[in-house]
Amino acid sequence: MTLQDDDIRTRNGRAEALVELYERATYTRVQPPILQPADAFLELSGEALRRRLFLTTDADGRELCLRPDLTIPACRLHIENDAPVPASYCYLGRVFRDRGGDGLGEYLQAGIESLGREDIEAADAECLALALESARHFGIDQPAIRMGDVGLFEAFVGALNISPAWRRRLLKDFNRTGTLAADLSNLEATTGAPSPHAGMLAALEGSDPAAARAFVADLLSIAGISNVGGRTVDEIAERFLEQASLGAEGLSEKAREALARYLSIEGDPDTALTELRQLAKDSNLALARLEQRIGFMAADSVDLKSVRFATAYGRALDYYTGMVFELCDPSGRVKWPLVAGGRYDKLMTLLGSSTPVPAVGFAAWINELEQAGGA
């Protein structure tokens, strides 16, 4: 027996009409269970999400949560049903998360997930076009459009001559608001300063990574530390070693300058692409996929001048791998995004799919759309 949504169509006809719009676009409606395994969300979005979830446990001690979004539940449902691809899903249902401040915790979310299409750039453009149609459904003809590309940043960082530890850290923090800028600012402030952990790092130099983690974990256990903020001793030890390594290695001035140049690019897609082409001459950055996506966006009647593409823009979820975007209230009255989504090609494998599945989708927040549209 699974906890399911009640009949939302009797409570919000406009939201129901939105999902019917998705169904006419050949998306199949699904209704994932409200109660979900918590580990899928915590492993893919980080322990920082824990304080925003509504958690419980079952009789066997397994941690469960009220679903905080519908992307992961819809993808899990696809895998559980062993459904073929390509497959396109849509939904309308309640989600539960603590946003802080507004005191609600329960929200109505619609959205789509497109799984298995190999024409990546065309699927991206179609996803954005349908997101814009969602906004128009609520009377918002010209939402503010923010766009970025996680895959492009990953390719750029991969081409830099930096340590694996710094590469992992930069990629991890790219989707977390404020932390990437804080990393680089802190780096500037500490360049040339001796690491406070230099002695321990010297002692561990050349050690097997697993042995180094075990050594630090033993020290923490001796100090009586068992967990901090939901992290285990092993997780704390790994975090310490990574932080200490980052501080000891640093980034070259050339790498810092290249990162600053890349992250400063912002404008409409054509303008940003012109600047990226200049950067590509020095970095061997491949831009073909971005160029093709922009072409498909124009073919889908997306007004490119209304899109604000920023190389520094990511979204606060670790599973995005390519295009990311959000539509916002053009008047600025609604503080949360109206529609947000992007490409997440690694998610299906992480959730247990036996084969990689390219995927793209978005979530539409009904309350925010109604407020921005003046409903």
Phi, psi and chi 1 to 4 in degrees:
 res  aa     phi    psi   chi1   chi2   chi3   chi4
   1 MET       -  124.9 -169.8   78.9  178.8      -
   2 THR  -116.6  146.6   55.7      -      -      -
   3 LEU   -75.2  125.1 -177.2   61.0      -      -
   4 GLN  -123.7  168.9  -63.7  -78.5   -1.0      -
   5 ASP   -68.1  150.4  -76.2  -57.0      -      -
   6 ASP   -78.5 -176.3   53.8   11.1      -      -
   7 ASP   -80.7   93.1 -167.9   -7.1      -      -
   8 ILE   -67.6  -27.8  -69.7  173.0      -      -
   9 ARG   -61.0  -24.9   75.9 -174.4   65.3 -164.7
  10 THR   -78.6  -12.6   64.2      -      -      -
  11 ARG  -109.9  -23.7  -60.1 -171.3  -66.6  113.8
  12 ASN  -147.0   87.0 -165.9  -47.1      -      -
  13 GLY   -63.8  -33.8      -      -      -      -
  14 ARG   -69.0  -39.2 -159.5  170.6 -171.6 -176.0
  15 ALA   -66.7  -39.8      -      -      -      -
  16 GLU   -62.3  -40.6  176.5   64.1   25.9      -
  17 ALA   -63.8  -31.7      -      -      -      -
  18 LEU   -64.3  -44.9  176.5   61.7      -      -
  19 VAL   -67.3  -33.4 -178.3      -      -      -
  20 GLU   -63.3  -33.5  -69.1  171.8   -2.6      -
  21 LEU   -61.3  -43.1 -176.6  155.8      -      -
  22 TYR   -63.8  -41.0  -60.6  153.2      -      -
  23 GLU   -62.5  -38.3  -70.3  179.1  -56.0      -
  24 ARG   -65.8  -24.4  -69.6 -166.8  -62.2  -86.5
  25 ALA   -86.9   17.1      -      -      -      -
  26 THR    73.8   27.0   71.0      -      -      -
  27 TYR   -95.4  131.6  -72.6   78.5      -      -
  28 THR   -87.0  129.9  -59.4      -      -      -
  29 ARG   -76.6  133.9 -175.2  163.6  179.6  166.8
  30 VAL  -128.2  161.3  -67.4      -      -      -
  31 GLN  -137.0   80.4 -167.2  175.8   31.5      -
  32 PRO   -64.8  151.6  -18.1   31.9      -      -
  33 PRO   -58.4  146.3  -23.6   33.8      -      -
  34 ILE   -70.4  -40.1  -70.6  177.9      -      -
  35 LEU   -85.0  123.1 -155.8   57.5      -      -
  36 GLN  -129.3  154.1  -65.3  -80.0  -34.6      -
  37 PRO   -61.6  130.2  -20.2   31.6      -      -
  38 ALA   -73.5  -26.5      -      -      -      -
  39 ASP   -62.4  -32.9   57.7   -4.1      -      -
  40 ALA   -60.6  -41.5      -      -      -      -
  41 PHE   -73.6  -41.5  -63.6   95.6      -      -
  42 LEU   -70.0  -38.8  -65.4  172.4      -      -
  43 GLU   -70.2  -33.7  -71.2  170.6    7.3      -
  44 LEU   -92.4  -22.0  -67.0  168.5      -      -
  45 SER  -117.3   -3.6  -59.7      -      -      -
  46 GLY    92.9  155.3      -      -      -      -
  47 GLU   -65.1  -18.9  -79.4  -71.0  -30.0      -
  48 ALA   -60.8  -23.5      -      -      -      -
  49 LEU   -72.0  -21.6  178.7   66.0      -      -
  50 ARG   -52.9  -44.3  178.8  178.4  -67.5  -84.0
  51 ARG   -69.1   -9.9   64.4  179.3 -179.4  -89.4
  52 ARG  -102.1   -6.5  -61.0  169.7   58.1 -165.5
  53 LEU   -90.5  157.5  -63.6 -179.4      -      -
  54 PHE  -103.3  105.2  -66.1   92.5      -      -
  55 LEU  -106.5  152.7  -66.1  160.9      -      -
  56 THR  -153.2  178.9 -173.5      -      -      -
  57 THR  -131.8  152.8   55.3      -      -      -
  58 ASP   -90.9 -175.7   64.4   12.2      -      -
  59 ALA   -63.8  -22.8      -      -      -      -
  60 ASP   -93.9    5.3  -63.5  -39.0      -      -
  61 GLY    85.2    4.3      -      -      -      -
  62 ARG   -73.8  137.1  -69.5  175.6  -62.4 -174.2
  63 GLU   -80.7  126.6 -156.0  165.9   27.7      -
  64 LEU  -120.5  162.3  -55.0  173.1      -      -
  65 CYS  -145.8  155.9   67.8      -      -      -
  66 LEU   -72.4  131.6  -61.3 -179.8      -      -
  67 ARG   -55.8  128.6   64.2 -168.4 -175.4 -157.7
  68 PRO   -87.0  -13.8   29.7  -33.8      -      -
  69 ASP  -156.4 -178.2   70.3   26.2      -      -
  70 LEU  -114.0   -4.3  -84.2  154.8      -      -
  71 THR   -65.1  -55.8  -66.6      -      -      -
  72 ILE   -62.4  -45.3  -72.1  175.8      -      -
  73 PRO   -59.4  -39.1  -28.5   37.5      -      -
  74 ALA   -66.2  -40.1      -      -      -      -
  75 CYS   -68.7  -39.1  -69.0      -      -      -
  76 ARG   -63.1  -40.0  -71.3 -173.8   66.5 -111.3
  77 LEU   -62.0  -41.0 -163.1   62.1      -      -
  78 HIS   -60.2  -45.2  173.7   89.2      -      -
  79 ILE   -67.1  -44.2  -65.2  169.4      -      -
  80 GLU   -61.2  -34.9  -70.2  168.3    3.1      -
  81 ASN   -83.3   -2.8  -68.3  -22.9      -      -
  82 ASP    49.5   44.6 -163.6   22.8      -      -
  83 ALA   -76.4  148.6      -      -      -      -
  84 PRO   -75.5  163.4   28.2  -34.5      -      -
  85 VAL  -121.1  154.3  -67.5      -      -      -
  86 PRO   -71.9  152.8   25.1  -33.3      -      -
  87 ALA  -142.9  143.7      -      -      -      -
  88 SER  -128.7  127.7  -60.3      -      -      -
  89 TYR  -124.1  151.5  -59.1  111.5      -      -
  90 CYS  -136.0  165.9   63.4      -      -      -
  91 TYR  -161.9  164.6   44.2   72.8      -      -
  92 LEU  -148.6  122.9  173.3   65.8      -      -
  93 GLY  -170.4  171.3      -      -      -      -
  94 ARG   -82.4  140.8  -67.7  170.2  -66.9  159.7
  95 VAL  -127.4  159.8  -63.8      -      -      -
  96 PHE  -134.9  118.0  -53.4   83.8      -      -
  97 ARG  -157.6  151.3   65.3  172.6   69.9  179.3
  98 ASP   -90.3  106.8 -179.4    7.6      -      -
  99 ARG   -83.6  -16.4  -75.3  179.6  171.4  176.5
 100 GLY    81.3  128.8      -      -      -      -
 101 GLY    93.7  -45.7      -      -      -      -
 102 ASP   -88.6  -12.5   60.2   17.8      -      -
 103 GLY    71.4   13.7      -      -      -      -
 104 LEU   -90.7  -73.1  -65.1  176.4      -      -
 105 GLY    89.0  -13.3      -      -      -      -
 106 GLU  -128.7  129.2  178.6  178.9  -20.9      -
 107 TYR  -138.1  154.2  -51.4   90.8      -      -
 108 LEU   -99.5  124.6 -168.7   55.2      -      -
 109 GLN  -127.3  133.0  178.7 -174.9  -46.9      -
 110 ALA  -113.0  170.8      -      -      -      -
 111 GLY   167.5 -179.4      -      -      -      -
 112 ILE  -135.8  154.9   64.8  159.4      -      -
 113 GLU  -137.0  124.8  -48.9  -60.2  -22.2      -
 114 SER  -110.5  112.9  176.0      -      -      -
 115 LEU  -114.0  131.5  -50.6  179.2      -      -
 116 GLY    92.1    1.5      -      -      -      -
 117 ARG   -75.2  131.5  -77.3 -177.6   56.5  173.4
 118 GLU   -86.7  -18.8  -61.7  -67.0  -19.7      -
 119 ASP   -83.5   75.2   53.0  -18.6      -      -
 120 ILE   -53.8  -52.7  -58.4  -64.5      -      -
 121 GLU   -67.5  -38.4  -68.1   73.1   28.6      -
 122 ALA   -65.8  -39.2      -      -      -      -
 123 ALA   -65.2  -39.5      -      -      -      -
 124 ASP   -59.3  -48.1  -74.0   -8.2      -      -
 125 ALA   -64.5  -39.8      -      -      -      -
 126 GLU   -64.1  -38.7  179.4 -174.4  -70.4      -
 127 CYS   -61.2  -47.2  179.0      -      -      -
 128 LEU   -64.1  -41.4  177.2   61.3      -      -
 129 ALA   -61.9  -39.5      -      -      -      -
 130 LEU   -71.7  -32.1 -163.5   51.1      -      -
 131 ALA   -63.2  -42.8      -      -      -      -
 132 LEU   -65.5  -36.2  -70.8  167.1      -      -
 133 GLU   -65.8  -33.4 -166.4  169.6  -12.1      -
 134 SER   -62.2  -42.9  -58.0      -      -      -
 135 ALA   -64.6  -42.6      -      -      -      -
 136 ARG   -62.5  -31.7  -74.3 -166.6  -67.7  -89.1
 137 HIS   -58.5  -28.1  178.0   76.5      -      -
 138 PHE  -102.5   15.7  -74.4   84.3      -      -
 139 GLY    82.9   16.6      -      -      -      -
 140 ILE  -106.7   95.0  -52.3  158.8      -      -
 141 ASP   -81.1  -27.1  -66.1  -30.3      -      -
 142 GLN  -134.5   70.7  -66.3 -177.4  -46.7      -
 143 PRO   -69.0  156.4   27.7  -35.2      -      -
 144 ALA   -72.6  129.0      -      -      -      -
 145 ILE  -114.6  117.9  -52.0  170.5      -      -
 146 ARG  -106.9  141.0  -61.6 -178.1   65.0 -162.7
 147 MET  -145.5  145.7  179.2  176.1  -71.5      -
 148 GLY  -145.7 -171.0      -      -      -      -
 149 ASP  -149.9  102.3 -167.7  -37.2      -      -
 150 VAL   -63.6  -40.5  177.6      -      -      -
 151 GLY   -63.2  -36.7      -      -      -      -
 152 LEU   -65.7  -41.3 -168.0   65.1      -      -
 153 PHE   -65.2  -40.3 -179.7   70.9      -      -
 154 GLU   -61.7  -42.0 -177.1  173.6   -1.6      -
 155 ALA   -65.1  -39.7      -      -      -      -
 156 PHE   -64.6  -47.7 -179.8   76.7      -      -
 157 VAL   -64.7  -36.7  169.9      -      -      -
 158 GLY   -62.7  -26.7      -      -      -      -
 159 ALA   -85.4  -11.0      -      -      -      -
 160 LEU   -78.4  148.6  -67.1  176.3      -      -
 161 ASN   -86.6   76.6 -176.0   23.7      -      -
 162 ILE  -131.4  165.3   59.6  177.6      -      -
 163 SER   -70.7  155.7   71.8      -      -      -
 164 PRO   -58.1  -35.3  -26.3   35.0      -      -
 165 ALA   -63.2  -45.0      -      -      -      -
 166 TRP   -68.6  -36.2  -95.7  107.5      -      -
 167 ARG   -62.0  -46.1 -171.8  175.2  -65.0  117.6
 168 ARG   -62.0  -42.2  -72.6 -167.9  -58.9  -89.8
 169 ARG   -65.4  -44.8  177.6   58.0 -179.6  -92.6
 170 LEU   -63.5  -42.4  -67.2  172.0      -      -
 171 LEU   -66.7  -39.6  -66.2  175.9      -      -
 172 LYS   -64.1  -40.6  179.9  179.6  179.2 -179.7
 173 ASP   -85.5  -11.6  -75.0   -4.3      -      -
 174 PHE   -59.8  -38.6 -179.0   70.5      -      -
 175 ASN   -88.2    5.6  -81.7  -28.7      -      -
 176 ARG  -112.9  112.9  -58.4 -173.0  179.8 -170.9
 177 THR   -52.3  123.1  -55.9      -      -      -
 178 GLY    89.1  -24.1      -      -      -      -
 179 THR   -76.6  -33.1   52.4      -      -      -
 180 LEU   -66.0  -45.7  178.2   58.0      -      -
 181 ALA   -61.3  -38.0      -      -      -      -
 182 ALA   -65.6  -39.5      -      -      -      -
 183 ASP   -57.0  -49.8  -81.6  -10.8      -      -
 184 LEU   -69.1  -37.7  -62.3  176.1      -      -
 185 SER   -64.9  -43.0  176.9      -      -      -
 186 ASN   -64.8  -36.0 -176.8   62.8      -      -
 187 LEU   -62.2  -44.3  178.3   66.8      -      -
 188 GLU   -59.3  -39.3  -68.3  -73.1  -11.3      -
 189 ALA   -73.8  -26.0      -      -      -      -
 190 THR  -109.2    0.8   58.3      -      -      -
 191 THR   -57.6  126.8  -63.5      -      -      -
 192 GLY    88.9  -12.4      -      -      -      -
 193 ALA   -79.8  142.9      -      -      -      -
 194 PRO   -67.0  141.7   24.7  -34.1      -      -
 195 SER   -72.0  134.5  168.7      -      -      -
 196 PRO   -66.4  -13.4   23.4  -33.3      -      -
 197 HIS  -110.1   18.7  -48.7  -61.7      -      -
 198 ALA   -59.7  -39.3      -      -      -      -
 199 GLY   -62.4  -46.5      -      -      -      -
 200 MET   -66.3  -40.7  178.5  174.3  -72.5      -
 201 LEU   -62.8  -37.8  -73.0  172.4      -      -
 202 ALA   -63.8  -40.0      -      -      -      -
 203 ALA   -66.9  -31.8      -      -      -      -
 204 LEU   -92.0   -6.9  -66.0  173.8      -      -
 205 GLU   -57.1  130.9 -172.3  174.0    1.7      -
 206 GLY    86.9   -6.1      -      -      -      -
 207 SER   -74.1  153.3  -61.6      -      -      -
 208 ASP   -62.2  135.6  175.3   75.1      -      -
 209 PRO   -53.3  -40.9  -26.8   35.2      -      -
 210 ALA   -65.3  -39.5      -      -      -      -
 211 ALA   -67.3  -38.5      -      -      -      -
 212 ALA   -62.8  -43.5      -      -      -      -
 213 ARG   -63.1  -40.8  -77.2 -165.1  -61.2  -86.5
 214 ALA   -64.1  -38.0      -      -      -      -
 215 PHE   -63.7  -48.0  173.9   73.8      -      -
 216 VAL   -65.4  -38.7  176.8      -      -      -
 217 ALA   -62.0  -39.2      -      -      -      -
 218 ASP   -63.2  -41.5  -75.7  -15.5      -      -
 219 LEU   -61.7  -42.0  -69.1  179.1      -      -
 220 LEU   -64.5  -39.5  -67.2  170.0      -      -
 221 SER   -65.3  -40.8  -63.2      -      -      -
 222 ILE   -61.2  -36.4  -68.0  169.9      -      -
 223 ALA   -77.3   -2.8      -      -      -      -
 224 GLY    83.9   17.0      -      -      -      -
 225 ILE   -94.5  118.8  -61.6  171.7      -      -
 226 SER  -106.8  -37.8   58.9      -      -      -
 227 ASN  -161.7  153.4   64.0   76.4      -      -
 228 VAL  -139.2  122.8  176.0      -      -      -
 229 GLY    58.8   32.1      -      -      -      -
 230 GLY    88.0   -5.7      -      -      -      -
 231 ARG   -87.8  142.4  -66.8 -169.4 -179.7   95.4
 232 THR   -78.5  169.7   65.9      -      -      -
 233 VAL   -59.7  -41.9  165.9      -      -      -
 234 ASP   -62.4  -40.5  -74.4  -20.0      -      -
 235 GLU   -66.9  -39.2  -71.0  169.9  -26.4      -
 236 ILE   -64.5  -41.1  -62.7  168.9      -      -
 237 ALA   -63.1  -43.9      -      -      -      -
 238 GLU   -64.3  -40.8 -174.5  166.9   -2.0      -
 239 ARG   -63.0  -42.4  174.6   74.0  168.6  169.8
 240 PHE   -61.8  -46.6  165.7   79.9      -      -
 241 LEU   -63.3  -39.0  -71.9  169.5      -      -
 242 GLU   -65.8  -45.3 -179.9 -179.3   89.5      -
 243 GLN   -63.1  -43.8  -69.9  -67.6  100.7      -
 244 ALA   -64.4  -39.8      -      -      -      -
 245 SER   -64.5  -41.7  176.7      -      -      -
 246 LEU   -60.5  -44.4  -68.6  172.9      -      -
 247 GLY   -65.4  -33.1      -      -      -      -
 248 ALA   -77.9  -35.2      -      -      -      -
 249 GLU   -84.3  -44.9  -66.0  169.8   -4.4      -
 250 GLY    66.6 -178.5      -      -      -      -
 251 LEU  -122.4  146.9  -74.0  176.9      -      -
 252 SER   -69.3  158.3   68.1      -      -      -
 253 GLU   -61.5  -37.1 -177.6  177.2   -8.5      -
 254 LYS   -63.1  -41.9 -177.6  177.8 -179.6 -179.9
 255 ALA   -66.6  -40.0      -      -      -      -
 256 ARG   -64.5  -41.8  -67.0 -161.3  -53.7  -87.9
 257 GLU   -64.8  -39.9  -70.3  175.8   -9.3      -
 258 ALA   -65.3  -41.6      -      -      -      -
 259 LEU   -63.1  -45.0  -83.3  165.0      -      -
 260 ALA   -61.6  -40.9      -      -      -      -
 261 ARG   -64.3  -45.3 -177.2 -179.1  173.4 -169.2
 262 TYR   -62.5  -48.0  175.5   88.5      -      -
 263 LEU   -72.5   -9.5  -65.7  169.8      -      -
 264 SER   -87.6   -8.1   68.8      -      -      -
 265 ILE   -77.8  126.7  -65.0  173.5      -      -
 266 GLU  -159.1  143.2 -176.4  172.2   -6.0      -
 267 GLY   157.1 -169.4      -      -      -      -
 268 ASP   -66.8  159.2   66.0   74.6      -      -
 269 PRO   -54.1  -39.7  -29.1   36.7      -      -
 270 ASP   -66.5  -43.0  -73.6  -26.2      -      -
 271 THR   -64.4  -45.2  -60.9      -      -      -
 272 ALA   -62.4  -39.1      -      -      -      -
 273 LEU   -64.4  -37.2 -168.4   54.1      -      -
 274 THR   -61.4  -44.3  -62.0      -      -      -
 275 GLU   -68.0  -37.8  -66.6 -174.5   47.4      -
 276 LEU   -66.0  -34.6  -76.9  166.0      -      -
 277 ARG   -64.0  -37.8  -72.9 -172.4 -179.1  115.8
 278 GLN   -64.0  -43.2  -68.7  -64.7  -40.6      -
 279 LEU   -65.1  -36.3 -178.3   63.3      -      -
 280 ALA   -62.8  -26.5      -      -      -      -
 281 LYS   -62.6  -29.2  -66.6  177.1 -179.2  178.9
 282 ASP   -98.9  -16.8  -59.4  -36.3      -      -
 283 SER  -121.1   -1.3   62.8      -      -      -
 284 ASN    58.7   32.8  -63.4  -43.1      -      -
 285 LEU   -76.9  124.7 -174.4   63.1      -      -
 286 ALA   -84.1  127.4      -      -      -      -
 287 LEU  -117.3    5.3  -59.7  173.4      -      -
 288 ALA   -59.1  -42.3      -      -      -      -
 289 ARG   -67.1  -40.6  -65.4 -174.6   65.6  171.8
 290 LEU   -63.6  -43.5  175.8   60.2      -      -
 291 GLU   -60.6  -43.4  -68.5  170.2  -24.8      -
 292 GLN   -66.0  -40.4  -69.4  170.5   15.2      -
 293 ARG   -62.1  -42.7 -175.2 -170.1  -51.2  134.3
 294 ILE   -62.8  -38.9  -67.6  170.5      -      -
 295 GLY   -62.7  -43.5      -      -      -      -
 296 PHE   -67.7  -34.5  -81.0  112.8      -      -
 297 MET   -61.0  -45.7  -73.9  164.6   54.0      -
 298 ALA   -62.5  -39.6      -      -      -      -
 299 ALA   -66.1  -28.0      -      -      -      -
 300 ASP   -88.5   15.6  -78.5  -20.3      -      -
 301 SER    66.9   25.9  -58.8      -      -      -
 302 VAL   -77.6  127.4  174.7      -      -      -
 303 ASP   -74.4  101.7  177.8   10.3      -      -
 304 LEU   -62.6  -29.3  -63.5 -178.3      -      -
 305 LYS   -67.8  -18.2  -69.0  -63.0 -177.9 -177.3
 306 SER   -89.8   -5.3   68.6      -      -      -
 307 VAL   -94.7  130.6  177.6      -      -      -
 308 ARG  -104.3  100.5 -167.2   72.5  177.9  174.5
 309 PHE   -90.9  127.9 -177.7   93.2      -      -
 310 ALA  -131.8  126.5      -      -      -      -
 311 THR   -65.5  -22.9   49.8      -      -      -
 312 ALA   -86.6   -3.1      -      -      -      -
 313 TYR   -86.7  124.0  170.4   60.8      -      -
 314 GLY  -131.6 -178.5      -      -      -      -
 315 ARG  -124.2  150.8  -65.4 -159.1   59.3 -130.8
 316 ALA   -78.2   49.7      -      -      -      -
 317 LEU  -141.5  134.5  -69.6  168.2      -      -
 318 ASP   -76.6  -13.8  -70.7  -13.8      -      -
 319 TYR   -89.8   -0.6   52.5   72.0      -      -
 320 TYR   -71.9  143.5  -76.1  106.6      -      -
 321 THR  -128.6   -9.7   58.9      -      -      -
 322 GLY  -146.2 -129.0      -      -      -      -
 323 MET   -56.0  135.7  173.6 -167.1   72.8      -
 324 VAL  -130.8  147.4  -71.3      -      -      -
 325 PHE  -155.9  162.2   70.3   89.3      -      -
 326 GLU  -149.9  144.8   64.0 -178.0   21.5      -
 327 LEU  -104.5  130.9  -48.8 -174.4      -      -
 328 CYS  -123.4  162.9  -61.6      -      -      -
 329 ASP   -64.5  118.9  179.1    8.4      -      -
 330 PRO   -64.0  -23.9   23.1  -33.0      -      -
 331 SER   -83.4  -15.3   71.6      -      -      -
 332 GLY    80.1    4.8      -      -      -      -
 333 ARG   -73.1  -34.0  -69.3  178.1  -65.4  121.6
 334 VAL   -96.4  121.1  179.1      -      -      -
 335 LYS   -80.9  -26.0   67.9  174.5 -177.5  176.4
 336 TRP   -89.9  155.1  -62.0  101.0      -      -
 337 PRO   -59.1  150.3  -23.9   33.5      -      -
 338 LEU   -85.5  -43.6  -47.3  177.6      -      -
 339 VAL  -140.8  139.8 -175.9      -      -      -
 340 ALA  -151.8  145.4      -      -      -      -
 341 GLY  -178.8 -157.2      -      -      -      -
 342 GLY   156.2 -163.8      -      -      -      -
 343 ARG   -99.9  137.6  174.7  156.2  -66.6  -80.6
 344 TYR  -141.1   67.1   51.4   92.4      -      -
 345 ASP   -67.3  -19.3  -71.5  -12.1      -      -
 346 LYS   -91.5  -13.1  -63.3  177.0 -177.4  176.9
 347 LEU   -63.4  -44.2  177.9   58.7      -      -
 348 MET   -61.7  -41.0  -62.7  -66.1  -71.5      -
 349 THR   -64.8  -41.9  -55.4      -      -      -
 350 LEU   -63.0  -28.7  -67.1  170.9      -      -
 351 LEU   -86.3   -4.5  -70.2  175.1      -      -
 352 GLY   119.0    3.1      -      -      -      -
 353 SER   -64.3  137.1  172.3      -      -      -
 354 SER   -74.5  -17.0   58.8      -      -      -
 355 THR  -132.6  151.1   56.6      -      -      -
 356 PRO   -62.8  142.4  -20.1   32.3      -      -
 357 VAL  -132.7  112.0  178.9      -      -      -
 358 PRO   -62.3  140.8   20.0  -29.2      -      -
 359 ALA  -151.6  145.1      -      -      -      -
 360 VAL  -149.3  149.0   66.3      -      -      -
 361 GLY  -174.7 -177.0      -      -      -      -
 362 PHE  -153.6  160.7   64.3   75.1      -      -
 363 ALA  -113.0  137.0      -      -      -      -
 364 ALA  -113.8  124.2      -      -      -      -
 365 TRP   -95.9  110.0  -58.8   93.5      -      -
 366 ILE   -63.5  -46.3  -57.7  -58.1      -      -
 367 ASN   -60.1  -44.1 -175.3   56.8      -      -
 368 GLU   -66.0  -40.6  -78.2   72.0   18.6      -
 369 LEU   -62.9  -40.8  -75.9  163.1      -      -
 370 GLU   -65.8  -41.3  -71.0  178.5  -25.4      -
 371 GLN   -64.7  -47.4  -70.8 -178.0   43.3      -
 372 ALA   -66.1  -31.4      -      -      -      -
 373 GLY   -85.6   -1.4      -      -      -      -
 374 GLY    77.2   19.9      -      -      -      -
 375 ALA   -70.8      -      -      -      -      -
